[in-house]
Structures are given as structure tokens and as C-alpha cells.
């Protein structure tokens, strides 16, 4: 029974060593996918928020021009 106890951890270590490259590969792929999805969502959110700001700036610009036209006219 002692030889089984000695072989068992050795077998576990071998299996772990054989599986580690696969685990690392899957982990790397998942991280890339998550990073890409996060980047896409951040870009979409920023685009939406910037569009709102651009419209607000355009509205302010029109209002200022109208006020200047009233003052000049």
C-alpha cells in the first residue's frame, strides 16, 4: 500500500503537468475574449456619451450665436 501512496502523488503531478498547458491556453483565450468584450462595451458607452456631449455643445453653440445675433441686430 505504501507504493500506491507514493505513486498517487506522482501520477497527480504528471497529470497536472500534462494538463497545465491546456489550462493556460484556455485561460489565455478566455482573458482575451473578456478583454475584447469589455473594450467593446467601453467603446460603445463612450461613443454614446460623447454623442450626447457633442449634441449639447452644438445646442449651446447655436444658442450663443442666436444671442449674439440678437445683440448685434
Secondary structure, 3 states (H helix, E strand, C coil): CHHHHHHHHHHHHHHHHHHHHHHHHHHHHHHHHHHHHHHHHHHHHHHHHHHHHHHHHHHHHHHHHHHHHHHHC
